[in-house]
């Protein structure tokens, strides 16, 4: 896994990756996206904790080799609709976090979404 921030949508039954860094993804379930990562369980726990508290967090993985940072994505209605997640080497600084914005979905045409400003 590269060390980009992941934008994870949390409205459905399972969190889904919307973007990796600035590259859009097609709502890939987090378990599929991180299927080979030994840190999947810790990432899921961090996402759940940020959803429940509405707070950012920074935690160390059980083997102390990685840090997991989260930032909740709070919409204008005050609800948390997603979480940005970064996982990287312990002691490393996360890169600049892309600021998420709204997307406009055309349900008749399907993917891809476009920025809402269009």
MARNU-665626 format. One record per residue (C-alpha): x, y, z. Coordinates in pm, whole numbers, plus 50000, padded with zeros to 5 digits. Example, Ala and Ser with C-alpha at 12.3 -4.5 7.8 and 13.67 -1.06 7.14 Angstrom:
BEGIN
+-------+-------+-------+
!    xx !    yy !    zz !
+-------+-------+-------+
! 51230 ! 49550 ! 50780 !
! 51367 ! 49894 ! 50714 !
+-------+-------+-------+
This chain:
BEGIN
+-------+-------+-------+
!    xx !    yy !    zz !
+-------+-------+-------+
! 50000 ! 50000 ! 50000 !
! 50130 ! 50343 ! 49918 !
! 50132 ! 50599 ! 50193 !
! 49854 ! 50821 ! 50056 !
! 49549 ! 50921 ! 50254 !
! 49245 ! 50704 ! 50185 !
! 48899 ! 50861 ! 50173 !
! 48659 ! 50603 ! 50313 !
! 48280 ! 50634 ! 50282 !
! 48100 ! 50499 ! 50589 !
! 47730 ! 50526 ! 50503 !
! 47686 ! 50166 ! 50386 !
! 47715 ! 49831 ! 50560 !
! 48091 ! 49818 ! 50504 !
! 48332 ! 50110 ! 50473 !
! 48434 ! 50165 ! 50110 !
! 48735 ! 50344 ! 49961 !
! 48628 ! 50646 ! 49753 !
! 48978 ! 50781 ! 49682 !
! 49344 ! 50704 ! 49736 !
! 49528 ! 51033 ! 49753 !
! 49368 ! 51236 ! 49474 !
! 49276 ! 50934 ! 49261 !
! 48910 ! 50828 ! 49269 !
! 48830 ! 50463 ! 49340 !
! 48507 ! 50282 ! 49261 !
! 48372 ! 50235 ! 49616 !
! 48599 ! 49938 ! 49686 !
! 48515 ! 49772 ! 50020 !
! 48795 ! 49838 ! 50270 !
! 48835 ! 49462 ! 50328 !
! 48901 ! 49415 ! 49955 !
! 49123 ! 49722 ! 49921 !
! 49343 ! 49619 ! 50216 !
! 49303 ! 49241 ! 50176 !
! 49679 ! 49182 ! 50182 !
! 49756 ! 49429 ! 50460 !
! 49844 ! 49283 ! 50800 !
! 49697 ! 49604 ! 50946 !
! 49341 ! 49563 ! 50812 !
! 49194 ! 49490 ! 51155 !
! 49368 ! 49789 ! 51315 !
! 49252 ! 50017 ! 51030 !
! 48892 ! 49899 ! 51067 !
! 48909 ! 49958 ! 51442 !
! 49048 ! 50310 ! 51387 !
! 48769 ! 50390 ! 51138 !
! 48503 ! 50266 ! 51381 !
! 48652 ! 50467 ! 51667 !
! 48658 ! 50789 ! 51462 !
! 48298 ! 50728 ! 51353 !
! 48182 ! 50676 ! 51710 !
! 48368 ! 50972 ! 51861 !
! 48372 ! 51211 ! 51565 !
! 48735 ! 51280 ! 51658 !
! 49071 ! 51245 ! 51485 !
! 49300 ! 50978 ! 51616 !
! 49655 ! 50859 ! 51587 !
! 49742 ! 50507 ! 51700 !
! 50028 ! 50261 ! 51675 !
! 49969 ! 49913 ! 51534 !
! 50012 ! 49617 ! 51774 !
! 50365 ! 49544 ! 51649 !
! 50453 ! 49915 ! 51681 !
! 50578 ! 49930 ! 51323 !
! 50305 ! 50151 ! 51177 !
! 50101 ! 50452 ! 51276 !
! 49736 ! 50493 ! 51175 !
! 49590 ! 50843 ! 51157 !
! 49223 ! 50921 ! 51096 !
! 49027 ! 51238 ! 51027 !
! 48646 ! 51221 ! 51032 !
! 48467 ! 51378 ! 50735 !
! 48187 ! 51585 ! 50886 !
! 47924 ! 51716 ! 50648 !
! 47725 ! 52038 ! 50679 !
! 47449 ! 51853 ! 50868 !
! 47699 ! 51765 ! 51144 !
! 47705 ! 51393 ! 51072 !
! 48019 ! 51195 ! 50998 !
! 47983 ! 51054 ! 50646 !
! 48335 ! 50919 ! 50608 !
! 48684 ! 50897 ! 50746 !
! 49020 ! 50981 ! 50593 !
! 49281 ! 50720 ! 50689 !
! 49658 ! 50722 ! 50662 !
! 49886 ! 50435 ! 50757 !
! 50261 ! 50470 ! 50742 !
! 50588 ! 50382 ! 50911 !
! 50613 ! 50466 ! 51281 !
! 50779 ! 50804 ! 51319 !
! 50687 ! 50919 ! 50967 !
! 50484 ! 51232 ! 50905 !
! 50165 ! 51190 ! 50701 !
! 50157 ! 51376 ! 50368 !
! 49928 ! 51673 ! 50320 !
! 49571 ! 51552 ! 50345 !
! 49350 ! 51619 ! 50041 !
! 49039 ! 51810 ! 50148 !
! 48729 ! 51611 ! 50049 !
! 48445 ! 51779 ! 49867 !
! 48102 ! 51681 ! 49742 !
! 48048 ! 51463 ! 49437 !
! 47744 ! 51461 ! 49213 !
! 47626 ! 51112 ! 49117 !
! 47428 ! 51044 ! 48801 !
! 47245 ! 50727 ! 48903 !
! 47110 ! 50665 ! 48553 !
! 47456 ! 50663 ! 48398 !
! 47647 ! 50522 ! 48696 !
! 48019 ! 50575 ! 48750 !
! 48213 ! 50805 ! 48748 !
! 48097 ! 51077 ! 48981 !
! 48184 ! 51436 ! 48899 !
! 48267 ! 51723 ! 49132 !
! 47945 ! 51893 ! 49242 !
! 48064 ! 52227 ! 49106 !
! 48004 ! 52110 ! 48748 !
+-------+-------+-------+
